[in-house]
Amino acid sequence: MPEGDTVLRTARRLHAALAGRTLLRSDLRWPTLATADLRGQVVEEVAARGKHLLLRTDAALTLHSHLRMDGSWHVVRTGDRRRVRSAEGVRAVLTTEEWTAVGHRLGMLDLVATADEGSLVGHLGPDLLADDWEAGGADAQPHAGLDAQPDAVPRSQGGAGRALSALQADPAREVGDALLDQRLVAGIGTFWMSEVLFLRGHSPWAPVAAVDLAAVLALARRAMRLALEAREPVQTTTGDTRPGRNRYVHARSGLPCRRCGSTVRVAPIGVGPHARSAFFCPSCQPGPRPTDDGRAQPPLGHDRRGGAAARRRGTSPYA
């Protein structure tokens, strides 16, 4: 599932192409929106909220989309006949005189009054990439190596303070599961959860009370901002953007840890249908791992389809 940095990068691209321009065509291929028509409306802005995209128009309407596992938005010059993606996967087409935005395999698509956006994103916690996060000292060194351990900065106000309070409200909860709960802090998915906890040396199953959450959030924000501003749209914690070399543990179960050589493992974290995969090194991240059965794990790549059907049903706290 695309995480906060990927979604914000998408929002910026859509905003640059559509903001201030009149929609000449609006084709929303979604059962509940089949008769909706945005033609003639001016796009005021496209914004990201955690993993959600919000396109607002001058008619006080908001087109909300969520990429879920496989969704994406693409921008092409209007009239360019190159096929962006397979036609059967197209869920939305928004055309201006100069640019056309195509939403492909979107997981959610809604049209609401802008005043009612809270019905769709009001459940979300503070956005880790928001300007009002107040990440303090960690943000002052955006190009510091991710292996550096950022100092914990007291945060009593802004998004950081609210997120810390929400995360600390259940001190016994597994930290990996808590970080994935978008109601507590918005934007972190399994990639950044696994990678940041590895860099901090915490087991994903460690209780929240045993973890320096301020430092974890500061590192997560710094890493995501680096990925957001990078020239190549590749998430990396190693500094290497080549496929398979851009991460320490995520999707590397059965392979040697890049630090100690121990075998990287994967196990589910969370409860029931919302359980997700947590990748970790048992040597570099000592501590509890209650859902790891200990059996040998062959090297594997991340299965993008794993659990997708379950996560498409209903409202998930991880969306």
Secondary structure by P-SEA (a helix, b strand, c coil): cccaaaaaaaaaaaaaccccccccbbbbcccccccccccccccccccccccbbbbbccccccbbbbbccccccccccccccccccccccccbbbbcccbbbbbccccbbbbccccccccccccccccccccccccccccccccccccccccbbbbcccaaaaaaaaaaccccccaaaaaacccccccccaaaaaaaaaaacccccccccccaaaaaaaaaaaaaaaaaacccccccccccccccccccccccccccccccccccccccccccccbbbbbbbcccccccccccccccccccccccccccccccccccccc
